[in-house]
Amino acid sequence: MRLLEEVRTERLRRLLRVPGTAEAQEADEREGAGEGIIPFARFLRVKRLDVGGGGWLLHDGEGIIPWQDAAAFRPPNPRRRLTRSREDPPYRAWLEVDLAALSRNARRVAKHAAPARFVPMVKADAYGLGAIEVARALDRLEPYAFGVATPPEGAELRRGGIERRIIVFAPSAAAEISQLLEARLESAALSLPSFAKLEAGARAASTRIPAHLEVDTGMGRAGLPAAEAAGWAPEVASILSRGGVSLASVYTHFHSAGTDPAATSLQLTRLRRAASILEEAGVEVPFLHAANSDAVMTDPQYHLGLVRPGIYLYGGRRGAGAAGALADPESVARVRATVLEVRDLAPGATVSYGATYTTRRGERLATLGMGYADGLPWRLSNRGQVLIGGSRVPIRGGVCMDVTSVDVSGAPRVEAGDVATLLGRDGGEEVALADFAKAAGTIEYEVLTAIGRRLPRHYVGGRADAGNGSR
């Protein structure tokens, strides 16, 4: 009897080896995943245990198999063979970032805009996708610099090993000047007082900081007014003569590059006129820049000396390019969530807070492990759609903070442990970034930057400093 028990234990240990280990991978490749467990099903019972993802754990009926030798499985279903699965979701919800697609988008921009310099915008944690990992991937393309909004963002890139030039484009508080200097960052100069403070801080530290002078040509939020260039140009020359700053470039922000060519052309004219006035005041202007993603995509005249693409790199602004111009970007972000539970509701049942949805017939609802705290907009309540197994299914009821219900009545064989795609592609179907934003009544930028920090970032299709990772 003891010998039989030892044989059975060893057999089950081999079948239920810990997934992801070298031993498991080697055995899977040798034997094929998922085979052999059914003959031993009569020895097994299922316990509901916390294994980090709402998974199920198979154990011998006597508890013979040690915890470390057991593997997570989907719950048993009478319609389905019970086999080992390599597809068990790693988290309740997560964000996949395709670094290969990101790099292809960036190469496309750099080639299209050449000979203009190329500055990827990685502010706001690379639009929510992970600034360090994104910058590491794009650094291989040798951009002129990286663009961020604040000194702390630039300092984070330095800590992540980025040595290339980093330009801080948003206004910096006086207290952040020391961080600019410590992290070797370049700074925008958005007004005469801020320009003077930047120069004084650098001179006090016995150093010199490159400054990029912003001209307000119509955005109205920051920068030296283009119409007043004759007044401020001599002051700029005076500040430069003190030695604490050097002028790296002069630039502006287009407000409607993708929708109003006339206004964009006028802004460009104002920028060039202001630069000419600066030069007349004795200031050498190294180069001009203005082009965001829309400007890069629409007209080469906007490329100037440098382009600053942002949303295009991350898969946004499809269809914004002019005919024959820059091709549409590839999708980079995919948001996925685990099906935590599936339940059948009778006609007349209510769903979620406020009972905003009532079943009209018997319906099968799946609970997804993602809610508005994770970046799924509440406005998608009763109007959004997700993909499960290649099928498009509607959101039912209100999006909750941590979970969301979807109607899988028309989707074949959805079970707990399956994976839903809330943004991105699943098989031949896709929830495109633009469509997601439109349904939520917002813009593509907000969709990406709102993806919650609770969601681990998983990098695929490329290397993030010698390997994929998640955080």
C-alpha beads as a LAMMPS data file, in Angstrom:
LAMMPS data file: protein, C-alpha beads

471 atoms
470 bonds

1 atom types
1 bond types

-500.0 500.0 xlo xhi
-500.0 500.0 ylo yhi
-500.0 500.0 zlo zhi

Masses

1 110.0

Atoms # bond

1 1 1 0.000 0.000 0.000
2 1 1 2.844 2.366 0.891
3 1 1 4.539 1.604 -2.442
4 1 1 1.324 2.365 -4.346
5 1 1 0.981 5.618 -2.455
6 1 1 4.554 6.624 -3.305
7 1 1 4.017 5.806 -6.993
8 1 1 0.798 7.778 -7.075
9 1 1 2.399 10.720 -5.274
10 1 1 5.346 10.866 -7.648
11 1 1 3.041 10.652 -10.673
12 1 1 0.858 13.486 -9.385
13 1 1 3.858 15.592 -8.483
14 1 1 5.087 15.310 -12.054
15 1 1 1.676 16.212 -13.437
16 1 1 1.153 19.096 -11.022
17 1 1 4.654 20.538 -11.120
18 1 1 5.010 24.240 -10.357
19 1 1 4.321 26.246 -13.533
20 1 1 7.019 28.579 -14.773
21 1 1 9.971 26.630 -13.313
22 1 1 12.756 25.273 -15.483
23 1 1 11.702 21.741 -14.563
24 1 1 8.125 22.382 -15.628
25 1 1 9.139 24.008 -18.913
26 1 1 11.504 21.173 -19.761
27 1 1 8.879 18.551 -18.982
28 1 1 6.180 20.427 -20.894
29 1 1 8.374 20.538 -23.975
30 1 1 9.179 16.851 -23.609
31 1 1 5.691 15.550 -22.869
32 1 1 3.299 18.223 -24.130
33 1 1 1.255 20.373 -21.799
34 1 1 -2.043 19.147 -20.456
35 1 1 -1.741 15.412 -20.933
36 1 1 -2.139 12.632 -18.457
37 1 1 -4.153 14.110 -15.652
38 1 1 -7.539 12.561 -16.446
39 1 1 -6.563 8.989 -15.449
40 1 1 -5.879 10.322 -11.972
41 1 1 -8.978 12.482 -11.645
42 1 1 -10.606 9.982 -9.296
43 1 1 -7.827 10.589 -6.780
44 1 1 -8.367 14.337 -6.741
45 1 1 -10.614 16.792 -5.024
46 1 1 -10.801 20.558 -5.565
47 1 1 -10.287 23.129 -2.839
48 1 1 -11.018 26.841 -3.123
49 1 1 -7.762 28.471 -2.029
50 1 1 -6.112 31.867 -2.449
51 1 1 -3.315 31.312 -4.930
52 1 1 -2.823 34.923 -5.939
53 1 1 -5.264 35.152 -8.812
54 1 1 -8.525 33.648 -7.650
55 1 1 -7.330 30.295 -9.021
56 1 1 -8.248 26.768 -8.005
57 1 1 -5.790 24.300 -6.550
58 1 1 -5.806 20.553 -7.201
59 1 1 -4.845 18.360 -4.266
60 1 1 -4.755 14.687 -3.583
61 1 1 -7.710 13.655 -1.456
62 1 1 -5.424 12.895 1.487
63 1 1 -3.378 16.050 1.100
64 1 1 -0.342 14.069 -0.069
65 1 1 0.849 16.592 -2.660
66 1 1 2.907 19.348 -0.954
67 1 1 1.854 22.948 -1.563
68 1 1 4.996 23.766 -3.528
69 1 1 4.314 20.889 -5.937
70 1 1 0.758 21.941 -6.783
71 1 1 -0.288 24.112 -9.704
72 1 1 -3.128 26.585 -10.203
73 1 1 -5.995 25.360 -12.366
74 1 1 -9.302 26.651 -13.589
75 1 1 -12.295 25.297 -11.712
76 1 1 -13.701 22.056 -13.099
77 1 1 -16.534 22.239 -15.607
78 1 1 -18.587 19.238 -16.749
79 1 1 -18.392 20.399 -20.381
80 1 1 -14.636 20.459 -20.397
81 1 1 -11.734 18.088 -19.897
82 1 1 -9.684 18.833 -16.808
83 1 1 -6.157 19.490 -18.052
84 1 1 -3.168 21.548 -17.071
85 1 1 -3.224 25.017 -18.579
86 1 1 -0.356 27.300 -19.500
87 1 1 -2.816 30.173 -20.003
88 1 1 -3.905 30.818 -16.430
89 1 1 -4.033 34.614 -16.064
90 1 1 -1.101 36.042 -14.108
91 1 1 -3.137 38.836 -12.488
92 1 1 -6.748 39.911 -11.978
93 1 1 -6.033 42.702 -14.497
94 1 1 -2.925 43.969 -16.253
95 1 1 -1.568 46.171 -19.026
96 1 1 0.470 44.667 -21.853
97 1 1 2.878 47.017 -23.626
98 1 1 4.205 45.884 -26.998
99 1 1 7.721 47.314 -27.140
100 1 1 8.268 46.020 -30.673
101 1 1 5.205 47.891 -31.958
102 1 1 6.318 50.972 -30.023
103 1 1 9.744 50.829 -31.665
104 1 1 8.250 50.368 -35.122
105 1 1 6.027 53.409 -34.605
106 1 1 9.042 55.426 -33.497
107 1 1 11.172 54.317 -36.440
108 1 1 8.350 55.283 -38.773
109 1 1 8.225 58.787 -37.293
110 1 1 11.993 59.246 -37.340
111 1 1 12.250 58.155 -40.963
112 1 1 9.292 60.272 -42.040
113 1 1 10.546 63.418 -40.299
114 1 1 14.234 63.126 -41.241
115 1 1 16.435 65.120 -41.308
116 1 1 14.605 66.749 -38.385
117 1 1 15.728 65.582 -34.960
118 1 1 13.494 63.162 -33.059
119 1 1 12.386 63.681 -29.431
120 1 1 9.955 61.048 -28.069
121 1 1 7.636 62.469 -25.425
122 1 1 7.692 60.165 -22.396
123 1 1 5.992 62.510 -19.927
124 1 1 3.289 61.254 -17.560
125 1 1 5.081 57.911 -17.228
126 1 1 5.189 57.558 -21.018
127 1 1 1.449 58.237 -21.234
128 1 1 0.862 55.595 -18.574
129 1 1 2.857 52.806 -20.216
130 1 1 6.012 53.036 -18.093
131 1 1 8.587 55.754 -18.764
132 1 1 11.740 53.841 -17.909
133 1 1 10.884 50.746 -19.944
134 1 1 9.619 52.822 -22.877
135 1 1 12.674 55.089 -22.825
136 1 1 15.021 52.111 -22.701
137 1 1 13.340 50.620 -25.746
138 1 1 13.403 53.904 -27.683
139 1 1 16.936 54.793 -26.621
140 1 1 18.207 52.159 -29.050
141 1 1 16.896 54.342 -31.878
142 1 1 19.250 57.131 -30.762
143 1 1 16.785 60.012 -30.433
144 1 1 18.107 63.534 -29.960
145 1 1 16.533 63.691 -26.486
146 1 1 13.555 62.575 -24.419
147 1 1 10.758 64.971 -23.501
148 1 1 9.179 65.091 -20.035
149 1 1 6.926 67.533 -18.201
150 1 1 8.586 67.887 -14.795
151 1 1 12.028 67.605 -13.191
152 1 1 10.976 64.568 -11.090
153 1 1 10.053 62.753 -14.313
154 1 1 13.482 63.516 -15.735
155 1 1 15.198 62.448 -12.527
156 1 1 13.316 59.141 -12.661
157 1 1 14.710 58.470 -16.138
158 1 1 18.215 59.191 -14.886
159 1 1 17.748 56.713 -12.047
160 1 1 16.560 54.217 -14.652
161 1 1 19.849 54.512 -16.508
162 1 1 18.897 56.923 -19.303
163 1 1 21.934 59.064 -20.172
164 1 1 20.600 60.818 -23.257
165 1 1 19.493 64.461 -23.166
166 1 1 16.221 65.056 -21.311
167 1 1 14.161 68.201 -21.883
168 1 1 11.640 69.400 -19.283
169 1 1 8.869 71.170 -21.191
170 1 1 6.396 72.244 -18.491
171 1 1 6.963 75.141 -16.080
172 1 1 9.230 74.222 -13.157
173 1 1 8.752 75.535 -9.642
174 1 1 11.651 77.514 -8.181
175 1 1 12.337 74.680 -5.748
176 1 1 12.843 72.284 -8.664
177 1 1 15.802 74.133 -10.185
178 1 1 18.229 72.204 -7.989
179 1 1 16.729 68.951 -9.280
180 1 1 17.202 70.128 -12.857
181 1 1 20.871 70.672 -12.150
182 1 1 21.427 67.485 -10.159
183 1 1 19.825 65.297 -12.834
184 1 1 21.532 67.136 -15.716
185 1 1 18.222 68.105 -17.302
186 1 1 17.540 70.754 -19.924
187 1 1 14.710 73.146 -19.223
188 1 1 12.063 75.091 -21.043
189 1 1 12.072 78.843 -20.440
190 1 1 8.481 80.027 -20.430
191 1 1 8.728 83.606 -19.186
192 1 1 11.382 86.226 -18.532
193 1 1 11.197 85.810 -14.703
194 1 1 11.510 82.010 -14.911
195 1 1 14.337 82.345 -17.427
196 1 1 16.195 84.719 -15.095
197 1 1 15.699 82.415 -12.075
198 1 1 16.957 79.449 -14.069
199 1 1 20.071 81.368 -15.093
200 1 1 20.755 82.594 -11.567
201 1 1 20.353 79.123 -10.084
202 1 1 22.736 77.582 -12.587
203 1 1 25.313 80.354 -12.146
204 1 1 25.161 79.971 -8.351
205 1 1 25.949 76.292 -8.820
206 1 1 28.855 77.174 -11.101
207 1 1 27.301 75.400 -14.045
208 1 1 25.446 76.176 -17.249
209 1 1 22.094 74.720 -18.242
210 1 1 20.716 74.442 -21.799
211 1 1 17.394 76.261 -22.097
212 1 1 14.654 75.909 -24.706
213 1 1 12.761 79.161 -25.155
214 1 1 9.010 78.780 -25.654
215 1 1 7.138 81.311 -27.760
216 1 1 3.367 81.562 -27.301
217 1 1 1.950 81.664 -30.826
218 1 1 -1.662 80.974 -29.896
219 1 1 -1.809 78.250 -27.244
220 1 1 -2.253 80.851 -24.532
221 1 1 -0.999 78.840 -21.570
222 1 1 2.736 79.617 -21.362
223 1 1 5.611 81.093 -23.305
224 1 1 6.794 84.536 -24.351
225 1 1 4.079 86.235 -26.458
226 1 1 5.048 86.199 -30.115
227 1 1 3.430 89.586 -30.695
228 1 1 5.706 91.159 -28.071
229 1 1 8.985 89.710 -29.334
230 1 1 10.495 93.118 -30.004
231 1 1 10.123 93.907 -26.303
232 1 1 11.445 90.700 -24.751
233 1 1 14.174 89.772 -27.256
234 1 1 16.740 92.216 -25.755
235 1 1 15.963 90.877 -22.259
236 1 1 16.591 87.325 -23.444
237 1 1 19.932 88.442 -24.881
238 1 1 20.829 90.063 -21.559
239 1 1 20.017 86.953 -19.518
240 1 1 22.039 84.771 -21.888
241 1 1 25.041 87.063 -21.501
242 1 1 25.249 86.340 -17.749
243 1 1 26.577 82.845 -18.400
244 1 1 24.243 80.564 -16.430
245 1 1 22.202 79.398 -19.423
246 1 1 22.742 78.671 -23.089
247 1 1 20.013 78.756 -25.722
248 1 1 19.415 75.246 -27.063
249 1 1 16.341 75.967 -29.212
250 1 1 13.246 78.107 -29.703
251 1 1 9.881 76.372 -29.959
252 1 1 6.114 76.624 -29.775
253 1 1 3.064 74.373 -29.278
254 1 1 0.490 73.918 -32.041
255 1 1 -3.062 73.906 -30.730
256 1 1 -4.925 72.434 -33.739
257 1 1 -2.389 70.793 -36.046
258 1 1 -4.729 67.948 -36.910
259 1 1 -7.861 69.994 -37.509
260 1 1 -7.043 73.570 -38.546
261 1 1 -4.272 73.931 -41.157
262 1 1 -4.774 77.694 -41.475
263 1 1 -4.337 78.305 -37.748
264 1 1 -1.311 76.006 -37.639
265 1 1 0.312 77.793 -40.560
266 1 1 -0.269 81.124 -38.798
267 1 1 1.380 79.812 -35.631
268 1 1 4.390 78.704 -37.655
269 1 1 4.670 82.159 -39.222
270 1 1 4.562 83.782 -35.773
271 1 1 7.292 81.468 -34.482
272 1 1 9.590 82.258 -37.386
273 1 1 9.000 85.983 -37.008
274 1 1 9.834 85.868 -33.286
275 1 1 13.016 83.900 -34.028
276 1 1 14.062 86.515 -36.570
277 1 1 13.581 89.287 -34.010
278 1 1 15.704 87.332 -31.522
279 1 1 18.491 87.040 -34.069
280 1 1 18.281 90.770 -34.758
281 1 1 18.844 91.271 -31.014
282 1 1 22.082 89.305 -31.271
283 1 1 20.777 85.924 -30.095
284 1 1 21.912 82.884 -32.053
285 1 1 18.945 80.526 -32.537
286 1 1 20.240 76.948 -33.000
287 1 1 16.968 75.601 -34.428
288 1 1 13.168 75.799 -34.189
289 1 1 10.635 73.098 -33.355
290 1 1 6.876 72.809 -33.042
291 1 1 5.604 69.471 -34.389
292 1 1 3.532 67.206 -32.164
293 1 1 2.097 63.915 -33.469
294 1 1 -0.612 65.582 -35.559
295 1 1 1.846 68.019 -37.126
296 1 1 4.279 65.218 -37.955
297 1 1 1.477 63.308 -39.651
298 1 1 -0.010 66.121 -41.694
299 1 1 2.599 68.391 -43.278
300 1 1 6.427 68.238 -43.596
301 1 1 6.688 72.035 -43.372
302 1 1 6.009 71.710 -39.645
303 1 1 8.939 69.365 -38.995
304 1 1 11.532 72.176 -38.765
305 1 1 14.618 71.133 -36.802
306 1 1 12.994 68.706 -34.402
307 1 1 9.745 66.739 -33.962
308 1 1 8.131 65.824 -30.644
309 1 1 5.771 62.863 -31.197
310 1 1 3.765 61.568 -28.264
311 1 1 0.413 59.829 -28.711
312 1 1 1.367 58.444 -32.134
313 1 1 4.153 56.395 -30.569
314 1 1 1.641 54.736 -28.252
315 1 1 -0.869 53.809 -30.946
316 1 1 -3.073 56.903 -31.061
317 1 1 -4.267 59.242 -33.802
318 1 1 -5.138 56.616 -36.389
319 1 1 -6.563 58.203 -39.498
320 1 1 -5.176 61.640 -38.635
321 1 1 -2.496 61.669 -41.318
322 1 1 -2.932 63.308 -44.690
323 1 1 -3.070 61.101 -47.768
324 1 1 0.392 59.828 -48.605
325 1 1 1.795 61.057 -45.292
326 1 1 2.778 59.071 -42.214
327 1 1 1.025 55.694 -41.990
328 1 1 -1.248 54.860 -39.069
329 1 1 0.511 53.619 -35.929
330 1 1 0.345 50.091 -34.590
331 1 1 -1.447 49.372 -31.327
332 1 1 0.942 49.330 -28.380
333 1 1 -1.268 48.970 -25.293
334 1 1 -3.557 46.080 -24.433
335 1 1 -5.571 46.028 -21.208
336 1 1 -6.722 42.611 -20.024
337 1 1 -8.697 41.309 -17.076
338 1 1 -9.460 37.906 -15.643
339 1 1 -12.992 36.526 -15.515
340 1 1 -13.369 36.040 -11.764
341 1 1 -16.843 34.528 -11.778
342 1 1 -19.636 33.537 -14.149
343 1 1 -23.240 33.388 -13.003
344 1 1 -26.663 32.865 -14.553
345 1 1 -29.306 35.490 -13.799
346 1 1 -33.044 35.050 -14.202
347 1 1 -35.206 37.558 -16.103
348 1 1 -35.824 40.687 -14.046
349 1 1 -32.574 40.512 -12.079
350 1 1 -30.775 43.797 -11.408
351 1 1 -27.072 44.427 -11.888
352 1 1 -24.553 46.649 -10.054
353 1 1 -24.962 49.851 -8.015
354 1 1 -28.140 51.759 -8.635
355 1 1 -29.647 48.731 -10.395
356 1 1 -29.107 50.545 -13.693
357 1 1 -29.500 47.340 -15.685
358 1 1 -32.296 44.778 -15.479
359 1 1 -32.100 41.489 -17.344
360 1 1 -34.810 41.085 -19.983
361 1 1 -34.301 37.340 -20.207
362 1 1 -32.127 34.746 -18.581
363 1 1 -28.585 36.077 -18.990
364 1 1 -25.106 34.818 -18.231
365 1 1 -22.892 37.478 -16.681
366 1 1 -19.149 37.380 -16.137
367 1 1 -17.436 39.433 -13.447
368 1 1 -14.135 40.949 -14.578
369 1 1 -11.350 41.874 -12.173
370 1 1 -11.119 45.511 -13.259
371 1 1 -13.035 48.663 -12.378
372 1 1 -12.775 52.418 -12.500
373 1 1 -9.957 52.432 -9.921
374 1 1 -7.929 50.590 -12.545
375 1 1 -8.712 53.006 -15.367
376 1 1 -11.935 51.595 -16.828
377 1 1 -14.055 54.759 -17.123
378 1 1 -17.317 54.782 -15.184
379 1 1 -18.924 56.366 -18.260
380 1 1 -18.646 52.984 -19.990
381 1 1 -21.388 51.692 -17.677
382 1 1 -24.069 50.037 -19.845
383 1 1 -22.354 51.264 -23.018
384 1 1 -18.842 49.835 -23.279
385 1 1 -17.798 46.551 -24.885
386 1 1 -15.002 44.081 -24.207
387 1 1 -13.644 41.043 -26.034
388 1 1 -13.674 37.516 -24.657
389 1 1 -12.473 34.657 -26.823
390 1 1 -12.767 36.849 -29.897
391 1 1 -16.413 37.711 -29.156
392 1 1 -17.567 41.272 -28.460
393 1 1 -19.686 41.416 -25.290
394 1 1 -21.428 44.411 -23.634
395 1 1 -20.866 45.876 -20.188
396 1 1 -23.961 45.480 -18.015
397 1 1 -24.713 47.808 -15.140
398 1 1 -22.394 50.322 -13.582
399 1 1 -18.639 49.946 -13.687
400 1 1 -17.609 49.426 -10.056
401 1 1 -14.386 50.481 -8.389
402 1 1 -12.798 47.030 -8.588
403 1 1 -14.955 44.854 -10.852
404 1 1 -17.212 45.087 -13.899
405 1 1 -19.980 42.821 -15.200
406 1 1 -20.345 41.836 -18.856
407 1 1 -23.028 39.829 -20.650
408 1 1 -21.505 36.627 -22.050
409 1 1 -24.796 34.994 -22.999
410 1 1 -23.791 35.070 -26.653
411 1 1 -20.153 34.147 -26.142
412 1 1 -19.283 30.463 -26.290
413 1 1 -18.187 28.680 -23.120
414 1 1 -16.887 31.552 -21.028
415 1 1 -15.627 30.368 -17.649
416 1 1 -13.883 31.713 -14.582
417 1 1 -10.215 32.045 -15.415
418 1 1 -10.799 33.178 -18.994
419 1 1 -9.281 36.476 -20.091
420 1 1 -11.144 39.545 -21.343
421 1 1 -9.565 42.261 -23.475
422 1 1 -10.821 45.734 -22.600
423 1 1 -8.445 47.639 -24.870
424 1 1 -6.532 46.256 -27.822
425 1 1 -6.749 43.213 -30.040
426 1 1 -8.090 39.734 -29.324
427 1 1 -7.905 37.444 -32.335
428 1 1 -9.532 39.144 -35.297
429 1 1 -11.366 41.711 -33.157
430 1 1 -10.039 44.910 -31.601
431 1 1 -11.202 47.536 -29.150
432 1 1 -9.268 50.388 -30.739
433 1 1 -7.942 53.218 -28.607
434 1 1 -9.972 55.809 -30.520
435 1 1 -13.184 53.771 -30.223
436 1 1 -12.620 53.220 -26.511
437 1 1 -12.112 56.961 -25.998
438 1 1 -15.185 57.874 -28.038
439 1 1 -17.412 55.471 -26.100
440 1 1 -16.124 56.928 -22.827
441 1 1 -16.609 60.508 -24.005
442 1 1 -12.946 61.380 -23.610
443 1 1 -9.674 61.538 -25.576
444 1 1 -7.048 58.911 -26.310
445 1 1 -4.481 60.631 -24.100
446 1 1 -6.706 60.404 -21.038
447 1 1 -7.522 56.741 -21.655
448 1 1 -3.850 55.747 -21.508
449 1 1 -2.752 58.038 -18.697
450 1 1 -5.740 56.966 -16.567
451 1 1 -4.757 53.287 -16.550
452 1 1 -4.349 52.661 -12.838
453 1 1 -1.071 52.005 -11.086
454 1 1 -2.712 48.941 -9.552
455 1 1 -2.399 47.219 -12.920
456 1 1 0.998 45.565 -13.421
457 1 1 2.732 46.595 -16.647
458 1 1 3.854 43.566 -18.648
459 1 1 6.256 44.176 -21.525
460 1 1 6.125 41.976 -24.604
461 1 1 7.590 41.953 -28.091
462 1 1 10.932 43.400 -27.132
463 1 1 13.425 43.918 -24.366
464 1 1 13.191 46.380 -21.516
465 1 1 16.862 46.524 -20.505
466 1 1 17.770 42.920 -21.257
467 1 1 14.378 41.446 -20.572
468 1 1 10.638 41.849 -20.248
469 1 1 9.351 42.780 -16.875
470 1 1 6.284 43.859 -15.001
471 1 1 5.697 46.272 -12.192

Bonds

1 1 1 2
2 1 2 3
3 1 3 4
4 1 4 5
5 1 5 6
6 1 6 7
7 1 7 8
8 1 8 9
9 1 9 10
10 1 10 11
11 1 11 12
12 1 12 13
13 1 13 14
14 1 14 15
15 1 15 16
16 1 16 17
17 1 17 18
18 1 18 19
19 1 19 20
20 1 20 21
21 1 21 22
22 1 22 23
23 1 23 24
24 1 24 25
25 1 25 26
26 1 26 27
27 1 27 28
28 1 28 29
29 1 29 30
30 1 30 31
31 1 31 32
32 1 32 33
33 1 33 34
34 1 34 35
35 1 35 36
36 1 36 37
37 1 37 38
38 1 38 39
39 1 39 40
40 1 40 41
41 1 41 42
42 1 42 43
43 1 43 44
44 1 44 45
45 1 45 46
46 1 46 47
47 1 47 48
48 1 48 49
49 1 49 50
50 1 50 51
51 1 51 52
52 1 52 53
53 1 53 54
54 1 54 55
55 1 55 56
56 1 56 57
57 1 57 58
58 1 58 59
59 1 59 60
60 1 60 61
61 1 61 62
62 1 62 63
63 1 63 64
64 1 64 65
65 1 65 66
66 1 66 67
67 1 67 68
68 1 68 69
69 1 69 70
70 1 70 71
71 1 71 72
72 1 72 73
73 1 73 74
74 1 74 75
75 1 75 76
76 1 76 77
77 1 77 78
78 1 78 79
79 1 79 80
80 1 80 81
81 1 81 82
82 1 82 83
83 1 83 84
84 1 84 85
85 1 85 86
86 1 86 87
87 1 87 88
88 1 88 89
89 1 89 90
90 1 90 91
91 1 91 92
92 1 92 93
93 1 93 94
94 1 94 95
95 1 95 96
96 1 96 97
97 1 97 98
98 1 98 99
99 1 99 100
100 1 100 101
101 1 101 102
102 1 102 103
103 1 103 104
104 1 104 105
105 1 105 106
106 1 106 107
107 1 107 108
108 1 108 109
109 1 109 110
110 1 110 111
111 1 111 112
112 1 112 113
113 1 113 114
114 1 114 115
115 1 115 116
116 1 116 117
117 1 117 118
118 1 118 119
119 1 119 120
120 1 120 121
121 1 121 122
122 1 122 123
123 1 123 124
124 1 124 125
125 1 125 126
126 1 126 127
127 1 127 128
128 1 128 129
129 1 129 130
130 1 130 131
131 1 131 132
132 1 132 133
133 1 133 134
134 1 134 135
135 1 135 136
136 1 136 137
137 1 137 138
138 1 138 139
139 1 139 140
140 1 140 141
141 1 141 142
142 1 142 143
143 1 143 144
144 1 144 145
145 1 145 146
146 1 146 147
147 1 147 148
148 1 148 149
149 1 149 150
150 1 150 151
151 1 151 152
152 1 152 153
153 1 153 154
154 1 154 155
155 1 155 156
156 1 156 157
157 1 157 158
158 1 158 159
159 1 159 160
160 1 160 161
161 1 161 162
162 1 162 163
163 1 163 164
164 1 164 165
165 1 165 166
166 1 166 167
167 1 167 168
168 1 168 169
169 1 169 170
170 1 170 171
171 1 171 172
172 1 172 173
173 1 173 174
174 1 174 175
175 1 175 176
176 1 176 177
177 1 177 178
178 1 178 179
179 1 179 180
180 1 180 181
181 1 181 182
182 1 182 183
183 1 183 184
184 1 184 185
185 1 185 186
186 1 186 187
187 1 187 188
188 1 188 189
189 1 189 190
190 1 190 191
191 1 191 192
192 1 192 193
193 1 193 194
194 1 194 195
195 1 195 196
196 1 196 197
197 1 197 198
198 1 198 199
199 1 199 200
200 1 200 201
201 1 201 202
202 1 202 203
203 1 203 204
204 1 204 205
205 1 205 206
206 1 206 207
207 1 207 208
208 1 208 209
209 1 209 210
210 1 210 211
211 1 211 212
212 1 212 213
213 1 213 214
214 1 214 215
215 1 215 216
216 1 216 217
217 1 217 218
218 1 218 219
219 1 219 220
220 1 220 221
221 1 221 222
222 1 222 223
223 1 223 224
224 1 224 225
225 1 225 226
226 1 226 227
227 1 227 228
228 1 228 229
229 1 229 230
230 1 230 231
231 1 231 232
232 1 232 233
233 1 233 234
234 1 234 235
235 1 235 236
236 1 236 237
237 1 237 238
238 1 238 239
239 1 239 240
240 1 240 241
241 1 241 242
242 1 242 243
243 1 243 244
244 1 244 245
245 1 245 246
246 1 246 247
247 1 247 248
248 1 248 249
249 1 249 250
250 1 250 251
251 1 251 252
252 1 252 253
253 1 253 254
254 1 254 255
255 1 255 256
256 1 256 257
257 1 257 258
258 1 258 259
259 1 259 260
260 1 260 261
261 1 261 262
262 1 262 263
263 1 263 264
264 1 264 265
265 1 265 266
266 1 266 267
267 1 267 268
268 1 268 269
269 1 269 270
270 1 270 271
271 1 271 272
272 1 272 273
273 1 273 274
274 1 274 275
275 1 275 276
276 1 276 277
277 1 277 278
278 1 278 279
279 1 279 280
280 1 280 281
281 1 281 282
282 1 282 283
283 1 283 284
284 1 284 285
285 1 285 286
286 1 286 287
287 1 287 288
288 1 288 289
289 1 289 290
290 1 290 291
291 1 291 292
292 1 292 293
293 1 293 294
294 1 294 295
295 1 295 296
296 1 296 297
297 1 297 298
298 1 298 299
299 1 299 300
300 1 300 301
301 1 301 302
302 1 302 303
303 1 303 304
304 1 304 305
305 1 305 306
306 1 306 307
307 1 307 308
308 1 308 309
309 1 309 310
310 1 310 311
311 1 311 312
312 1 312 313
313 1 313 314
314 1 314 315
315 1 315 316
316 1 316 317
317 1 317 318
318 1 318 319
319 1 319 320
320 1 320 321
321 1 321 322
322 1 322 323
323 1 323 324
324 1 324 325
325 1 325 326
326 1 326 327
327 1 327 328
328 1 328 329
329 1 329 330
330 1 330 331
331 1 331 332
332 1 332 333
333 1 333 334
334 1 334 335
335 1 335 336
336 1 336 337
337 1 337 338
338 1 338 339
339 1 339 340
340 1 340 341
341 1 341 342
342 1 342 343
343 1 343 344
344 1 344 345
345 1 345 346
346 1 346 347
347 1 347 348
348 1 348 349
349 1 349 350
350 1 350 351
351 1 351 352
352 1 352 353
353 1 353 354
354 1 354 355
355 1 355 356
356 1 356 357
357 1 357 358
358 1 358 359
359 1 359 360
360 1 360 361
361 1 361 362
362 1 362 363
363 1 363 364
364 1 364 365
365 1 365 366
366 1 366 367
367 1 367 368
368 1 368 369
369 1 369 370
370 1 370 371
371 1 371 372
372 1 372 373
373 1 373 374
374 1 374 375
375 1 375 376
376 1 376 377
377 1 377 378
378 1 378 379
379 1 379 380
380 1 380 381
381 1 381 382
382 1 382 383
383 1 383 384
384 1 384 385
385 1 385 386
386 1 386 387
387 1 387 388
388 1 388 389
389 1 389 390
390 1 390 391
391 1 391 392
392 1 392 393
393 1 393 394
394 1 394 395
395 1 395 396
396 1 396 397
397 1 397 398
398 1 398 399
399 1 399 400
400 1 400 401
401 1 401 402
402 1 402 403
403 1 403 404
404 1 404 405
405 1 405 406
406 1 406 407
407 1 407 408
408 1 408 409
409 1 409 410
410 1 410 411
411 1 411 412
412 1 412 413
413 1 413 414
414 1 414 415
415 1 415 416
416 1 416 417
417 1 417 418
418 1 418 419
419 1 419 420
420 1 420 421
421 1 421 422
422 1 422 423
423 1 423 424
424 1 424 425
425 1 425 426
426 1 426 427
427 1 427 428
428 1 428 429
429 1 429 430
430 1 430 431
431 1 431 432
432 1 432 433
433 1 433 434
434 1 434 435
435 1 435 436
436 1 436 437
437 1 437 438
438 1 438 439
439 1 439 440
440 1 440 441
441 1 441 442
442 1 442 443
443 1 443 444
444 1 444 445
445 1 445 446
446 1 446 447
447 1 447 448
448 1 448 449
449 1 449 450
450 1 450 451
451 1 451 452
452 1 452 453
453 1 453 454
454 1 454 455
455 1 455 456
456 1 456 457
457 1 457 458
458 1 458 459
459 1 459 460
460 1 460 461
461 1 461 462
462 1 462 463
463 1 463 464
464 1 464 465
465 1 465 466
466 1 466 467
467 1 467 468
468 1 468 469
469 1 469 470
470 1 470 471
